[in-house]
């Protein structure tokens, strides 16, 4: 099967908060500052048909979606929108989002010490899964390879665990980001990343290189090493692509199109 190329620019990331109180070592609230606030979402609804709904986390790992869900429901019906909810690390399943979410994206750690080191919160593997698995909405797990300052730690174990519940996985790669605690770190070695993709392909039907990964020469070398293990490549600079939008919505949007065609 040929690799699917995804241009993520068809989905606009939206935040339900103006900042993030977590100050996580790999992010530091930098990415939230680049995202439009949800109060302005309607003015983008005619240009975009899908949105990534995210936001800064509270100190307990939750993202405060609740007060905006009715607005999202109304806009979803008015403009026929799709929503990918990035849910943070809730203690309990966020059932309240099920009526509006088309897909749920979540980050996974099989080592709670690594999670605590990065985010400053405590969640066991079971707690992460128990907050996600009961949701009826389709769910897509994400792992950021080398998230601990470029070091490989929990990734292979996480792949093993997640393969018991899911057939698709999104693998991101640490981007050392300016004005974060890890800005002087290096991305993980390509050879080490390649081994993780190889193992992921053994365990999952669909392996996705997500939008968060280093570009330039690193990406060129990376692709030459992992192309045999890759089903979907998310490339924001690609002018030729098979799908335009968030990779987590790939199957959702295609199934919706088929439904419309069969009406």
Secondary structure, 3 states (H helix, E strand, C coil): CCCEEEEHHHEEEEECCCCCCCCCCCCCCCCHHHCEEHHHHHHHCCCCCEEEEECCCCCCCCCCCHHHHHHHHHHHHHHCCEEEEECCCCCCCCHHHCCCCCEEEEECCCCHHHHHHHHCCCCCHHHHHHCCCCCCCEEEEEEEECCECCECCCHHHHHHHHCCCCCEEEEEECCCCCCCCCCCCCCCCHHHHHHHHHHHHHHCCEEEECCCCCCHHHHHHHHHHHHHHCCEEECCCCCCCCEECCHHHHHHHHHHHHHHHHC
